[in-house]
Amino acid sequence: MQFTVINRELCVSEIIAQVVSSSSLLLVGDAETITLASVFDTPPEALIIGPLVPVSLR
């Protein structure tokens, strides 16, 4: 994927995140390179999926 970015002024006063997944990225600002990787070596029968846990609010 290739895309062009034109940087302009950015002002973030507040970010509200209700939930965060087990593999997520929240980026505010500049980044030259972002590389994400994930390895999952647990056998499927050992996986326990529970309810989402909300991020604690102030």
N, C-alpha and C positions, 0 to 999 in steps of 0.2 A: 504494500500500500504506500502510495506517495501522495502527499498533500502539501499545500502551501499555507503557512501561518503568517499572518501579519499582526505583529504585537502592537497593542494599543494599551492605554491605561486601564488598569483593573483595580476595582475597589470592592472588596468583599466585607460586608459588615457582620454577617451572621450566616452560619451553616447549621442546619438542623438535620441530623441523620437519625431516623427512627430505628433502623436495624442495620446491621453490618453482616454481610455473608462471610463464610469461612475463607473465601479467596476474593478479595476486593481491593480496589485502589481508589482513593480519593485524592485528587491532585488539584491544588489551587496555586497557580503561578507558572513559572517556566520550568521546562525540562528539556535537556538536550537529547537524551535517549532514555526510553523506558523499556526494560526487558522484564517480562513476567514469565515465571516457570512454576510448574507444579508437579510434584511426584506423589503418587498415591500407592503405597505398598501394602496396605492392610487388606486382607482377604475380604471379599464382599460379605461373607457370613458374620464377620466380626464388627461390621459397621452398624452403629446405632444412630438413627436420625431422630432427634428430638425437636421440640418446638423452637421457634426462633426466640432468641433472648434479646429484648430491647436494650438499646444503649441507655445507660442511666442518665436521667435529666438532672440539670443543676438544681 
